[in-house]
């Protein structure tokens, strides 16, 4: 898994070098479908939406822990 090509958002977090974002969106399909990253970026905020359809709170929590372990920096979650 750690050697495979990036196919989804979780693998993206695992494989990326440390990132700096102004806004990181985490959550379920509601976060994925209803927060539009481009609207934040138009305001000059580097944004990525890591919302995932079908995810649960424990998966979102784990994704956040992996981001912190991989030195992701952000002003707002």
N, C-alpha and C positions, 0 to 999 in steps of 0.2 A: 504494500500500500504506500509506504513512504517513498518508494522508488518509481511509482507510476506517474504518468502525465496528469496534469491538473484537469479534472473533469467536472468538479463542482466547487461550491464555496468553501466547504470544509477542507478539501485538498488545497485550495487556494491559500487558506490561512496557514496550513502546515508547511507549504513549500515556499511562501514568500519570505524575503528578507524583511527586517524591521521596517514598518511603515509608519508614516505620519499622516493622520487624517484630522480634519476639524470635526467631522461628524461621522460616527459609525452607527448604523441602524441595525439592531438585533431584534429577533422575535420570530413570530409565526408568519403564515401567509398574509396576515393582515398588515404586518410591517412590510413584507415583501411587495405586496400589491398596492399599498396605499401611500407609502412614502416615496416620492419621486426624487431621486438623487439629483437629477438635472436642475430642479428648482433650487436646491441648496447651492449647487455649483454656479448658477447664475448670480448668486449673491457673493461669490468669491470663496466659498467654503469647499475644501476638498472632502468629498463624501463617498462612502461606499455602503450599499445596502446589503447586509448579510442576512436579511430575513429569509427564512426557508419554509416552504409549504410543508405542513405535517409535523413540524418540529414541536417539541415540548419544552417546558421550562428547564429541565435538566440538560437538554441538548444546547440550549442557548447559554446556560451557565458554563457548560464545558467549552463551548466555542469562545466565550469571553476569557476563560482561564488559559486556553491555548494562545489567544491573542496576546495576553499579558506575558506569558512565558516566552513568546516569540518577539517581544519588545515592540509591539504595536503601541503607538502613542496617539492620543486623541484629546481634544478639548471637551468633547461631549459624546456620551453614549445614549 
